């Protein structure tokens, strides 16, 4: 497994994320979110987190990383 695969796996399996990862890999899709102190499933930071559904389940980031993996020659068949 390479770095792209690891990141894609983290993004796909994340239940909660911090605001930094949410805005980096997703699109904020609600007007109000519940947040609590916890561990981000993407960067492992202990900070305020919210559910990934608030960032459209990070699908934008997943697609972006998959495209980068493909252009780097690491696409899975």
mmCIF file of the N, C-alpha and C atoms, coordinates in Angstrom:
data_MODEL
# 
_entry.id   MODEL 
# 
loop_
_atom_site.group_PDB 
_atom_site.id 
_atom_site.type_symbol 
_atom_site.label_atom_id 
_atom_site.label_alt_id 
_atom_site.label_comp_id 
_atom_site.label_asym_id 
_atom_site.label_entity_id 
_atom_site.label_seq_id 
_atom_site.pdbx_PDB_ins_code 
_atom_site.Cartn_x 
_atom_site.Cartn_y 
_atom_site.Cartn_z 
_atom_site.occupancy 
_atom_site.B_iso_or_equiv 
_atom_site.pdbx_formal_charge 
_atom_site.auth_seq_id 
_atom_site.auth_comp_id 
_atom_site.auth_asym_id 
_atom_site.auth_atom_id 
_atom_site.pdbx_PDB_model_num 
ATOM 1   N N  . UNK A 1 1  ? 0.854   -1.181 0.000   1.00 0.00 ? 1  UNK A N  1 
ATOM 2   C CA . UNK A 1 1  ? 0.000   0.000  0.000   1.00 0.00 ? 1  UNK A CA 1 
ATOM 3   C C  . UNK A 1 1  ? 0.900   1.244  0.000   1.00 0.00 ? 1  UNK A C  1 
ATOM 4   N N  . UNK A 1 2  ? 0.586   2.198  -0.877  1.00 0.00 ? 2  UNK A N  1 
ATOM 5   C CA . UNK A 1 2  ? 1.382   3.421  -0.945  1.00 0.00 ? 2  UNK A CA 1 
ATOM 6   C C  . UNK A 1 2  ? 0.682   4.555  -0.187  1.00 0.00 ? 2  UNK A C  1 
ATOM 7   N N  . UNK A 1 3  ? 1.297   5.740  -0.177  1.00 0.00 ? 3  UNK A N  1 
ATOM 8   C CA . UNK A 1 3  ? 0.736   6.885  0.547   1.00 0.00 ? 3  UNK A CA 1 
ATOM 9   C C  . UNK A 1 3  ? -0.648  7.276  0.031   1.00 0.00 ? 3  UNK A C  1 
ATOM 10  N N  . UNK A 1 4  ? -0.837  7.212  -1.290  1.00 0.00 ? 4  UNK A N  1 
ATOM 11  C CA . UNK A 1 4  ? -2.153  7.538  -1.851  1.00 0.00 ? 4  UNK A CA 1 
ATOM 12  C C  . UNK A 1 4  ? -3.212  6.574  -1.339  1.00 0.00 ? 4  UNK A C  1 
ATOM 13  N N  . UNK A 1 5  ? -2.898  5.295  -1.380  1.00 0.00 ? 5  UNK A N  1 
ATOM 14  C CA . UNK A 1 5  ? -3.855  4.284  -0.916  1.00 0.00 ? 5  UNK A CA 1 
ATOM 15  C C  . UNK A 1 5  ? -4.181  4.472  0.563   1.00 0.00 ? 5  UNK A C  1 
ATOM 16  N N  . UNK A 1 6  ? -3.158  4.769  1.354   1.00 0.00 ? 6  UNK A N  1 
ATOM 17  C CA . UNK A 1 6  ? -3.363  4.981  2.790   1.00 0.00 ? 6  UNK A CA 1 
ATOM 18  C C  . UNK A 1 6  ? -4.296  6.167  3.037   1.00 0.00 ? 6  UNK A C  1 
ATOM 19  N N  . UNK A 1 7  ? -4.050  7.278  2.336   1.00 0.00 ? 7  UNK A N  1 
ATOM 20  C CA . UNK A 1 7  ? -4.889  8.457  2.511   1.00 0.00 ? 7  UNK A CA 1 
ATOM 21  C C  . UNK A 1 7  ? -6.317  8.203  2.034   1.00 0.00 ? 7  UNK A C  1 
ATOM 22  N N  . UNK A 1 8  ? -6.462  7.561  0.887   1.00 0.00 ? 8  UNK A N  1 
ATOM 23  C CA . UNK A 1 8  ? -7.802  7.243  0.377   1.00 0.00 ? 8  UNK A CA 1 
ATOM 24  C C  . UNK A 1 8  ? -8.544  6.362  1.371   1.00 0.00 ? 8  UNK A C  1 
ATOM 25  N N  . UNK A 1 9  ? -7.856  5.399  1.924   1.00 0.00 ? 9  UNK A N  1 
ATOM 26  C CA . UNK A 1 9  ? -8.451  4.505  2.918   1.00 0.00 ? 9  UNK A CA 1 
ATOM 27  C C  . UNK A 1 9  ? -8.889  5.281  4.158   1.00 0.00 ? 9  UNK A C  1 
ATOM 28  N N  . UNK A 1 10 ? -8.039  6.181  4.632   1.00 0.00 ? 10 UNK A N  1 
ATOM 29  C CA . UNK A 1 10 ? -8.389  7.014  5.794   1.00 0.00 ? 10 UNK A CA 1 
ATOM 30  C C  . UNK A 1 10 ? -9.608  7.875  5.505   1.00 0.00 ? 10 UNK A C  1 
ATOM 31  N N  . UNK A 1 11 ? -9.644  8.483  4.325   1.00 0.00 ? 11 UNK A N  1 
ATOM 32  C CA . UNK A 1 11 ? -10.769 9.343  3.961   1.00 0.00 ? 11 UNK A CA 1 
ATOM 33  C C  . UNK A 1 11 ? -12.063 8.548  3.850   1.00 0.00 ? 11 UNK A C  1 
ATOM 34  N N  . UNK A 1 12 ? -11.993 7.389  3.232   1.00 0.00 ? 12 UNK A N  1 
ATOM 35  C CA . UNK A 1 12 ? -13.192 6.556  3.061   1.00 0.00 ? 12 UNK A CA 1 
ATOM 36  C C  . UNK A 1 12 ? -13.729 6.030  4.386   1.00 0.00 ? 12 UNK A C  1 
ATOM 37  N N  . UNK A 1 13 ? -12.839 5.737  5.324   1.00 0.00 ? 13 UNK A N  1 
ATOM 38  C CA . UNK A 1 13 ? -13.244 5.123  6.583   1.00 0.00 ? 13 UNK A CA 1 
ATOM 39  C C  . UNK A 1 13 ? -13.435 6.106  7.724   1.00 0.00 ? 13 UNK A C  1 
ATOM 40  N N  . UNK A 1 14 ? -13.163 7.382  7.486   1.00 0.00 ? 14 UNK A N  1 
ATOM 41  C CA . UNK A 1 14 ? -13.267 8.381  8.550   1.00 0.00 ? 14 UNK A CA 1 
ATOM 42  C C  . UNK A 1 14 ? -14.723 8.596  8.954   1.00 0.00 ? 14 UNK A C  1 
ATOM 43  N N  . UNK A 1 15 ? -14.956 8.619  10.248  1.00 0.00 ? 15 UNK A N  1 
ATOM 44  C CA . UNK A 1 15 ? -16.278 8.947  10.780  1.00 0.00 ? 15 UNK A CA 1 
ATOM 45  C C  . UNK A 1 15 ? -16.300 10.392 11.276  1.00 0.00 ? 15 UNK A C  1 
ATOM 46  N N  . UNK A 1 16 ? -15.170 10.850 11.802  1.00 0.00 ? 16 UNK A N  1 
ATOM 47  C CA . UNK A 1 16 ? -15.079 12.208 12.322  1.00 0.00 ? 16 UNK A CA 1 
ATOM 48  C C  . UNK A 1 16 ? -13.788 12.850 11.830  1.00 0.00 ? 16 UNK A C  1 
ATOM 49  N N  . UNK A 1 17 ? -13.845 14.175 11.663  1.00 0.00 ? 17 UNK A N  1 
ATOM 50  C CA . UNK A 1 17 ? -12.657 14.890 11.195  1.00 0.00 ? 17 UNK A CA 1 
ATOM 51  C C  . UNK A 1 17 ? -12.606 16.275 11.811  1.00 0.00 ? 17 UNK A C  1 
ATOM 52  N N  . UNK A 1 18 ? -11.409 16.833 11.837  1.00 0.00 ? 18 UNK A N  1 
ATOM 53  C CA . UNK A 1 18 ? -11.232 18.203 12.317  1.00 0.00 ? 18 UNK A CA 1 
ATOM 54  C C  . UNK A 1 18 ? -11.590 19.177 11.182  1.00 0.00 ? 18 UNK A C  1 
ATOM 55  N N  . UNK A 1 19 ? -11.680 20.434 11.526  1.00 0.00 ? 19 UNK A N  1 
ATOM 56  C CA . UNK A 1 19 ? -12.047 21.441 10.524  1.00 0.00 ? 19 UNK A CA 1 
ATOM 57  C C  . UNK A 1 19 ? -10.986 21.547 9.431   1.00 0.00 ? 19 UNK A C  1 
ATOM 58  N N  . UNK A 1 20 ? -9.706  21.458 9.807   1.00 0.00 ? 20 UNK A N  1 
ATOM 59  C CA . UNK A 1 20 ? -8.635  21.555 8.810   1.00 0.00 ? 20 UNK A CA 1 
ATOM 60  C C  . UNK A 1 20 ? -8.754  20.453 7.753   1.00 0.00 ? 20 UNK A C  1 
ATOM 61  N N  . UNK A 1 21 ? -8.930  19.221 8.199   1.00 0.00 ? 21 UNK A N  1 
ATOM 62  C CA . UNK A 1 21 ? -9.066  18.107 7.250   1.00 0.00 ? 21 UNK A CA 1 
ATOM 63  C C  . UNK A 1 21 ? -10.384 18.193 6.496   1.00 0.00 ? 21 UNK A C  1 
ATOM 64  N N  . UNK A 1 22 ? -11.440 18.604 7.176   1.00 0.00 ? 22 UNK A N  1 
ATOM 65  C CA . UNK A 1 22 ? -12.739 18.742 6.527   1.00 0.00 ? 22 UNK A CA 1 
ATOM 66  C C  . UNK A 1 22 ? -12.701 19.731 5.377   1.00 0.00 ? 22 UNK A C  1 
ATOM 67  N N  . UNK A 1 23 ? -12.067 20.879 5.594   1.00 0.00 ? 23 UNK A N  1 
ATOM 68  C CA . UNK A 1 23 ? -12.007 21.884 4.534   1.00 0.00 ? 23 UNK A CA 1 
ATOM 69  C C  . UNK A 1 23 ? -10.971 21.517 3.472   1.00 0.00 ? 23 UNK A C  1 
ATOM 70  N N  . UNK A 1 24 ? -9.964  20.732 3.826   1.00 0.00 ? 24 UNK A N  1 
ATOM 71  C CA . UNK A 1 24 ? -8.961  20.308 2.853   1.00 0.00 ? 24 UNK A CA 1 
ATOM 72  C C  . UNK A 1 24 ? -9.508  19.225 1.918   1.00 0.00 ? 24 UNK A C  1 
ATOM 73  N N  . UNK A 1 25 ? -10.308 18.318 2.459   1.00 0.00 ? 25 UNK A N  1 
ATOM 74  C CA . UNK A 1 25 ? -10.745 17.162 1.684   1.00 0.00 ? 25 UNK A CA 1 
ATOM 75  C C  . UNK A 1 25 ? -12.243 17.120 1.392   1.00 0.00 ? 25 UNK A C  1 
ATOM 76  N N  . UNK A 1 26 ? -12.995 18.039 1.935   1.00 0.00 ? 26 UNK A N  1 
ATOM 77  C CA . UNK A 1 26 ? -14.437 18.010 1.734   1.00 0.00 ? 26 UNK A CA 1 
ATOM 78  C C  . UNK A 1 26 ? -15.012 19.380 1.448   1.00 0.00 ? 26 UNK A C  1 
ATOM 79  N N  . UNK A 1 27 ? -16.323 19.419 1.386   1.00 0.00 ? 27 UNK A N  1 
ATOM 80  C CA . UNK A 1 27 ? -17.063 20.663 1.176   1.00 0.00 ? 27 UNK A CA 1 
ATOM 81  C C  . UNK A 1 27 ? -18.088 20.749 2.296   1.00 0.00 ? 27 UNK A C  1 
ATOM 82  N N  . UNK A 1 28 ? -18.017 21.821 3.078   1.00 0.00 ? 28 UNK A N  1 
ATOM 83  C CA . UNK A 1 28 ? -18.947 21.977 4.188   1.00 0.00 ? 28 UNK A CA 1 
ATOM 84  C C  . UNK A 1 28 ? -20.362 22.071 3.637   1.00 0.00 ? 28 UNK A C  1 
ATOM 85  N N  . UNK A 1 29 ? -21.236 21.194 4.114   1.00 0.00 ? 29 UNK A N  1 
ATOM 86  C CA . UNK A 1 29 ? -22.535 21.061 3.463   1.00 0.00 ? 29 UNK A CA 1 
ATOM 87  C C  . UNK A 1 29 ? -23.732 21.321 4.369   1.00 0.00 ? 29 UNK A C  1 
ATOM 88  N N  . UNK A 1 30 ? -23.488 21.833 5.562   1.00 0.00 ? 30 UNK A N  1 
ATOM 89  C CA . UNK A 1 30 ? -24.590 22.116 6.480   1.00 0.00 ? 30 UNK A CA 1 
ATOM 90  C C  . UNK A 1 30 ? -24.402 23.500 7.083   1.00 0.00 ? 30 UNK A C  1 
ATOM 91  N N  . UNK A 1 31 ? -25.434 24.031 7.674   1.00 0.00 ? 31 UNK A N  1 
ATOM 92  C CA . UNK A 1 31 ? -25.339 25.345 8.291   1.00 0.00 ? 31 UNK A CA 1 
ATOM 93  C C  . UNK A 1 31 ? -24.860 25.313 9.726   1.00 0.00 ? 31 UNK A C  1 
ATOM 94  N N  . UNK A 1 32 ? -24.994 24.170 10.370  1.00 0.00 ? 32 UNK A N  1 
ATOM 95  C CA . UNK A 1 32 ? -24.645 24.060 11.782  1.00 0.00 ? 32 UNK A CA 1 
ATOM 96  C C  . UNK A 1 32 ? -24.182 22.635 12.059  1.00 0.00 ? 32 UNK A C  1 
ATOM 97  N N  . UNK A 1 33 ? -23.089 22.505 12.790  1.00 0.00 ? 33 UNK A N  1 
ATOM 98  C CA . UNK A 1 33 ? -22.544 21.181 13.103  1.00 0.00 ? 33 UNK A CA 1 
ATOM 99  C C  . UNK A 1 33 ? -22.363 21.023 14.601  1.00 0.00 ? 33 UNK A C  1 
ATOM 100 N N  . UNK A 1 34 ? -22.499 19.803 15.058  1.00 0.00 ? 34 UNK A N  1 
ATOM 101 C CA . UNK A 1 34 ? -22.119 19.478 16.432  1.00 0.00 ? 34 UNK A CA 1 
ATOM 102 C C  . UNK A 1 34 ? -20.634 19.166 16.418  1.00 0.00 ? 34 UNK A C  1 
ATOM 103 N N  . UNK A 1 35 ? -19.916 19.660 17.402  1.00 0.00 ? 35 UNK A N  1 
ATOM 104 C CA . UNK A 1 35 ? -18.495 19.337 17.495  1.00 0.00 ? 35 UNK A CA 1 
ATOM 105 C C  . UNK A 1 35 ? -18.153 18.998 18.934  1.00 0.00 ? 35 UNK A C  1 
ATOM 106 N N  . UNK A 1 36 ? -17.099 18.241 19.079  1.00 0.00 ? 36 UNK A N  1 
ATOM 107 C CA . UNK A 1 36 ? -16.632 17.817 20.394  1.00 0.00 ? 36 UNK A CA 1 
ATOM 108 C C  . UNK A 1 36 ? -15.128 17.587 20.301  1.00 0.00 ? 36 UNK A C  1 
ATOM 109 N N  . UNK A 1 37 ? -14.493 17.495 21.444  1.00 0.00 ? 37 UNK A N  1 
ATOM 110 C CA . UNK A 1 37 ? -13.059 17.218 21.475  1.00 0.00 ? 37 UNK A CA 1 
ATOM 111 C C  . UNK A 1 37 ? -12.883 15.726 21.222  1.00 0.00 ? 37 UNK A C  1 
ATOM 112 N N  . UNK A 1 38 ? -12.078 15.406 20.233  1.00 0.00 ? 38 UNK A N  1 
ATOM 113 C CA . UNK A 1 38 ? -11.822 14.014 19.890  1.00 0.00 ? 38 UNK A CA 1 
ATOM 114 C C  . UNK A 1 38 ? -10.618 13.922 18.978  1.00 0.00 ? 38 UNK A C  1 
ATOM 115 N N  . UNK A 1 39 ? -10.360 12.740 18.489  1.00 0.00 ? 39 UNK A N  1 
ATOM 116 C CA . UNK A 1 39 ? -9.226  12.489 17.612  1.00 0.00 ? 39 UNK A CA 1 
ATOM 117 C C  . UNK A 1 39 ? -9.704  12.438 16.164  1.00 0.00 ? 39 UNK A C  1 
ATOM 118 N N  . UNK A 1 40 ? -9.113  13.251 15.327  1.00 0.00 ? 40 UNK A N  1 
ATOM 119 C CA . UNK A 1 40 ? -9.446  13.269 13.897  1.00 0.00 ? 40 UNK A CA 1 
ATOM 120 C C  . UNK A 1 40 ? -9.030  11.938 13.279  1.00 0.00 ? 40 UNK A C  1 
ATOM 121 N N  . UNK A 1 41 ? -9.942  11.314 12.541  1.00 0.00 ? 41 UNK A N  1 
ATOM 122 C CA . UNK A 1 41 ? -9.656  10.029 11.914  1.00 0.00 ? 41 UNK A CA 1 
ATOM 123 C C  . UNK A 1 41 ? -8.720  10.144 10.713  1.00 0.00 ? 41 UNK A C  1 
ATOM 124 N N  . UNK A 1 42 ? -8.409  11.359 10.301  1.00 0.00 ? 42 UNK A N  1 
ATOM 125 C CA . UNK A 1 42 ? -7.536  11.546 9.140   1.00 0.00 ? 42 UNK A CA 1 
ATOM 126 C C  . UNK A 1 42 ? -6.119  11.917 9.561   1.00 0.00 ? 42 UNK A C  1 
ATOM 127 N N  . UNK A 1 43 ? -5.984  12.987 10.369  1.00 0.00 ? 43 UNK A N  1 
ATOM 128 C CA . UNK A 1 43 ? -4.648  13.460 10.749  1.00 0.00 ? 43 UNK A CA 1 
ATOM 129 C C  . UNK A 1 43 ? -4.232  13.048 12.157  1.00 0.00 ? 43 UNK A C  1 
ATOM 130 N N  . UNK A 1 44 ? -5.128  12.422 12.892  1.00 0.00 ? 44 UNK A N  1 
ATOM 131 C CA . UNK A 1 44 ? -4.876  11.942 14.261  1.00 0.00 ? 44 UNK A CA 1 
ATOM 132 C C  . UNK A 1 44 ? -4.704  13.060 15.292  1.00 0.00 ? 44 UNK A C  1 
ATOM 133 N N  . UNK A 1 45 ? -5.019  14.304 14.936  1.00 0.00 ? 45 UNK A N  1 
ATOM 134 C CA . UNK A 1 45 ? -4.919  15.408 15.896  1.00 0.00 ? 45 UNK A CA 1 
ATOM 135 C C  . UNK A 1 45 ? -6.026  15.301 16.939  1.00 0.00 ? 45 UNK A C  1 
ATOM 136 N N  . UNK A 1 46 ? -5.715  15.639 18.156  1.00 0.00 ? 46 UNK A N  1 
ATOM 137 C CA . UNK A 1 46 ? -6.688  15.695 19.249  1.00 0.00 ? 46 UNK A CA 1 
ATOM 138 C C  . UNK A 1 46 ? -7.188  17.138 19.299  1.00 0.00 ? 46 UNK A C  1 
ATOM 139 N N  . UNK A 1 47 ? -8.401  17.367 18.801  1.00 0.00 ? 47 UNK A N  1 
ATOM 140 C CA . UNK A 1 47 ? -8.938  18.715 18.659  1.00 0.00 ? 47 UNK A CA 1 
ATOM 141 C C  . UNK A 1 47 ? -10.458 18.629 18.530  1.00 0.00 ? 47 UNK A C  1 
ATOM 142 N N  . UNK A 1 48 ? -11.086 19.733 18.183  1.00 0.00 ? 48 UNK A N  1 
ATOM 143 C CA . UNK A 1 48 ? -12.521 19.696 17.908  1.00 0.00 ? 48 UNK A CA 1 
ATOM 144 C C  . UNK A 1 48 ? -12.756 18.931 16.610  1.00 0.00 ? 48 UNK A C  1 
ATOM 145 N N  . UNK A 1 49 ? -13.703 18.018 16.635  1.00 0.00 ? 49 UNK A N  1 
ATOM 146 C CA . UNK A 1 49 ? -14.043 17.215 15.458  1.00 0.00 ? 49 UNK A CA 1 
ATOM 147 C C  . UNK A 1 49 ? -15.551 17.238 15.248  1.00 0.00 ? 49 UNK A C  1 
ATOM 148 N N  . UNK A 1 50 ? -15.960 16.865 14.058  1.00 0.00 ? 50 UNK A N  1 
ATOM 149 C CA . UNK A 1 50 ? -17.361 16.707 13.713  1.00 0.00 ? 50 UNK A CA 1 
ATOM 150 C C  . UNK A 1 50 ? -17.481 15.521 12.764  1.00 0.00 ? 50 UNK A C  1 
ATOM 151 N N  . UNK A 1 51 ? -18.685 15.088 12.492  1.00 0.00 ? 51 UNK A N  1 
ATOM 152 C CA . UNK A 1 51 ? -18.874 13.949 11.595  1.00 0.00 ? 51 UNK A CA 1 
ATOM 153 C C  . UNK A 1 51 ? -18.532 14.319 10.156  1.00 0.00 ? 51 UNK A C  1 
ATOM 154 N N  . UNK A 1 52 ? -17.988 13.369 9.428   1.00 0.00 ? 52 UNK A N  1 
ATOM 155 C CA . UNK A 1 52 ? -17.601 13.646 8.035   1.00 0.00 ? 52 UNK A CA 1 
ATOM 156 C C  . UNK A 1 52 ? -18.799 13.940 7.140   1.00 0.00 ? 52 UNK A C  1 
ATOM 157 N N  . UNK A 1 53 ? -19.990 13.548 7.553   1.00 0.00 ? 53 UNK A N  1 
ATOM 158 C CA . UNK A 1 53 ? -21.173 13.870 6.743   1.00 0.00 ? 53 UNK A CA 1 
ATOM 159 C C  . UNK A 1 53 ? -21.332 15.380 6.591   1.00 0.00 ? 53 UNK A C  1 
ATOM 160 N N  . UNK A 1 54 ? -20.822 16.153 7.568   1.00 0.00 ? 54 UNK A N  1 
ATOM 161 C CA . UNK A 1 54 ? -20.899 17.611 7.490   1.00 0.00 ? 54 UNK A CA 1 
ATOM 162 C C  . UNK A 1 54 ? -20.001 18.165 6.385   1.00 0.00 ? 54 UNK A C  1 
ATOM 163 N N  . UNK A 1 55 ? -19.076 17.346 5.918   1.00 0.00 ? 55 UNK A N  1 
ATOM 164 C CA . UNK A 1 55 ? -18.184 17.720 4.814   1.00 0.00 ? 55 UNK A CA 1 
ATOM 165 C C  . UNK A 1 55 ? -18.420 16.802 3.608   1.00 0.00 ? 55 UNK A C  1 
ATOM 166 N N  . UNK A 1 56 ? -19.678 16.462 3.378   1.00 0.00 ? 56 UNK A N  1 
ATOM 167 C CA . UNK A 1 56 ? -20.099 15.644 2.228   1.00 0.00 ? 56 UNK A CA 1 
ATOM 168 C C  . UNK A 1 56 ? -19.306 14.337 2.152   1.00 0.00 ? 56 UNK A C  1 
ATOM 169 N N  . UNK A 1 57 ? -19.049 13.754 3.321   1.00 0.00 ? 57 UNK A N  1 
ATOM 170 C CA . UNK A 1 57 ? -18.333 12.475 3.423   1.00 0.00 ? 57 UNK A CA 1 
ATOM 171 C C  . UNK A 1 57 ? -16.975 12.495 2.708   1.00 0.00 ? 57 UNK A C  1 
ATOM 172 N N  . UNK A 1 58 ? -16.406 13.695 2.556   1.00 0.00 ? 58 UNK A N  1 
ATOM 173 C CA . UNK A 1 58 ? -15.046 13.882 2.022   1.00 0.00 ? 58 UNK A CA 1 
ATOM 174 C C  . UNK A 1 58 ? -14.882 13.376 0.591   1.00 0.00 ? 58 UNK A C  1 
ATOM 175 N N  . UNK A 1 59 ? -15.970 13.252 -0.142  1.00 0.00 ? 59 UNK A N  1 
ATOM 176 C CA . UNK A 1 59 ? -15.918 12.689 -1.490  1.00 0.00 ? 59 UNK A CA 1 
ATOM 177 C C  . UNK A 1 59 ? -15.057 13.528 -2.442  1.00 0.00 ? 59 UNK A C  1 
ATOM 178 N N  . UNK A 1 60 ? -15.048 14.842 -2.248  1.00 0.00 ? 60 UNK A N  1 
ATOM 179 C CA . UNK A 1 60 ? -14.212 15.703 -3.101  1.00 0.00 ? 60 UNK A CA 1 
ATOM 180 C C  . UNK A 1 60 ? -12.741 15.348 -2.936  1.00 0.00 ? 60 UNK A C  1 
ATOM 181 N N  . UNK A 1 61 ? -12.306 15.181 -1.701  1.00 0.00 ? 61 UNK A N  1 
ATOM 182 C CA . UNK A 1 61 ? -10.915 14.826 -1.440  1.00 0.00 ? 61 UNK A CA 1 
ATOM 183 C C  . UNK A 1 61 ? -10.571 13.435 -1.929  1.00 0.00 ? 61 UNK A C  1 
ATOM 184 N N  . UNK A 1 62 ? -11.493 12.499 -1.748  1.00 0.00 ? 62 UNK A N  1 
ATOM 185 C CA . UNK A 1 62 ? -11.263 11.131 -2.220  1.00 0.00 ? 62 UNK A CA 1 
ATOM 186 C C  . UNK A 1 62 ? -11.035 11.143 -3.725  1.00 0.00 ? 62 UNK A C  1 
ATOM 187 N N  . UNK A 1 63 ? -11.879 11.835 -4.447  1.00 0.00 ? 63 UNK A N  1 
ATOM 188 C CA . UNK A 1 63 ? -11.740 11.907 -5.915  1.00 0.00 ? 63 UNK A CA 1 
ATOM 189 C C  . UNK A 1 63 ? -10.448 12.614 -6.315  1.00 0.00 ? 63 UNK A C  1 
ATOM 190 N N  . UNK A 1 64 ? -10.084 13.670 -5.586  1.00 0.00 ? 64 UNK A N  1 
ATOM 191 C CA . UNK A 1 64 ? -8.858  14.411 -5.896  1.00 0.00 ? 64 UNK A CA 1 
ATOM 192 C C  . UNK A 1 64 ? -7.623  13.521 -5.682  1.00 0.00 ? 64 UNK A C  1 
ATOM 193 N N  . UNK A 1 65 ? -7.594  12.796 -4.580  1.00 0.00 ? 65 UNK A N  1 
ATOM 194 C CA . UNK A 1 65 ? -6.455  11.924 -4.290  1.00 0.00 ? 65 UNK A CA 1 
ATOM 195 C C  . UNK A 1 65 ? -6.408  10.748 -5.268  1.00 0.00 ? 65 UNK A C  1 
ATOM 196 N N  . UNK A 1 66 ? -7.564  10.203 -5.638  1.00 0.00 ? 66 UNK A N  1 
ATOM 197 C CA . UNK A 1 66 ? -7.590  9.132  -6.645  1.00 0.00 ? 66 UNK A CA 1 
ATOM 198 C C  . UNK A 1 66 ? -7.035  9.626  -7.979  1.00 0.00 ? 66 UNK A C  1 
ATOM 199 N N  . UNK A 1 67 ? -7.379  10.851 -8.364  1.00 0.00 ? 67 UNK A N  1 
ATOM 200 C CA . UNK A 1 67 ? -6.866  11.422 -9.618  1.00 0.00 ? 67 UNK A CA 1 
ATOM 201 C C  . UNK A 1 67 ? -5.355  11.630 -9.536  1.00 0.00 ? 67 UNK A C  1 
ATOM 202 N N  . UNK A 1 68 ? -4.867  12.088 -8.389  1.00 0.00 ? 68 UNK A N  1 
ATOM 203 C CA . UNK A 1 68 ? -3.422  12.275 -8.217  1.00 0.00 ? 68 UNK A CA 1 
ATOM 204 C C  . UNK A 1 68 ? -2.697  10.937 -8.271  1.00 0.00 ? 68 UNK A C  1 
ATOM 205 N N  . UNK A 1 69 ? -3.282  9.906  -7.666  1.00 0.00 ? 69 UNK A N  1 
ATOM 206 C CA . UNK A 1 69 ? -2.682  8.564  -7.700  1.00 0.00 ? 69 UNK A CA 1 
ATOM 207 C C  . UNK A 1 69 ? -2.618  8.063  -9.138  1.00 0.00 ? 69 UNK A C  1 
ATOM 208 N N  . UNK A 1 70 ? -3.688  8.283  -9.883  1.00 0.00 ? 70 UNK A N  1 
ATOM 209 C CA . UNK A 1 70 ? -3.730  7.836  -11.282 1.00 0.00 ? 70 UNK A CA 1 
ATOM 210 C C  . UNK A 1 70 ? -2.670  8.558  -12.117 1.00 0.00 ? 70 UNK A C  1 
ATOM 211 N N  . UNK A 1 71 ? -2.550  9.862  -11.950 1.00 0.00 ? 71 UNK A N  1 
ATOM 212 C CA . UNK A 1 71 ? -1.577  10.624 -12.738 1.00 0.00 ? 71 UNK A CA 1 
ATOM 213 C C  . UNK A 1 71 ? -0.145  10.294 -12.331 1.00 0.00 ? 71 UNK A C  1 
ATOM 214 N N  . UNK A 1 72 ? 0.036   9.787  -11.106 1.00 0.00 ? 72 UNK A N  1 
ATOM 215 C CA . UNK A 1 72 ? 1.361   9.385  -10.655 1.00 0.00 ? 72 UNK A CA 1 
ATOM 216 C C  . UNK A 1 72 ? 1.709   7.967  -11.107 1.00 0.00 ? 72 UNK A C  1 
ATOM 217 N N  . UNK A 1 73 ? 0.751   7.313  -11.764 1.00 0.00 ? 73 UNK A N  1 
ATOM 218 C CA . UNK A 1 73 ? 0.990   5.964  -12.264 1.00 0.00 ? 73 UNK A CA 1 
ATOM 219 C C  . UNK A 1 73 ? 0.692   4.871  -11.267 1.00 0.00 ? 73 UNK A C  1 
ATOM 220 N N  . UNK A 1 74 ? -0.035  5.218  -10.211 1.00 0.00 ? 74 UNK A N  1 
ATOM 221 C CA . UNK A 1 74 ? -0.326  4.213  -9.183  1.00 0.00 ? 74 UNK A CA 1 
ATOM 222 C C  . UNK A 1 74 ? -1.765  3.762  -9.149  1.00 0.00 ? 74 UNK A C  1 
ATOM 223 N N  . UNK A 1 75 ? -2.468  3.906  -10.262 1.00 0.00 ? 75 UNK A N  1 
ATOM 224 C CA . UNK A 1 75 ? -3.886  3.524  -10.290 1.00 0.00 ? 75 UNK A CA 1 
ATOM 225 C C  . UNK A 1 75 ? -4.017  2.019  -10.173 1.00 0.00 ? 75 UNK A C  1 
ATOM 226 N N  . UNK A 1 76 ? -5.022  1.612  -9.437  1.00 0.00 ? 76 UNK A N  1 
ATOM 227 C CA . UNK A 1 76 ? -5.312  0.181  -9.306  1.00 0.00 ? 76 UNK A CA 1 
ATOM 228 C C  . UNK A 1 76 ? -6.199  -0.248 -10.449 1.00 0.00 ? 76 UNK A C  1 
ATOM 229 N N  . UNK A 1 77 ? -5.974  -1.437 -10.913 1.00 0.00 ? 77 UNK A N  1 
ATOM 230 C CA . UNK A 1 77 ? -6.781  -1.984 -11.998 1.00 0.00 ? 77 UNK A CA 1 
ATOM 231 C C  . UNK A 1 77 ? -7.978  -2.701 -11.446 1.00 0.00 ? 77 UNK A C  1 
# 
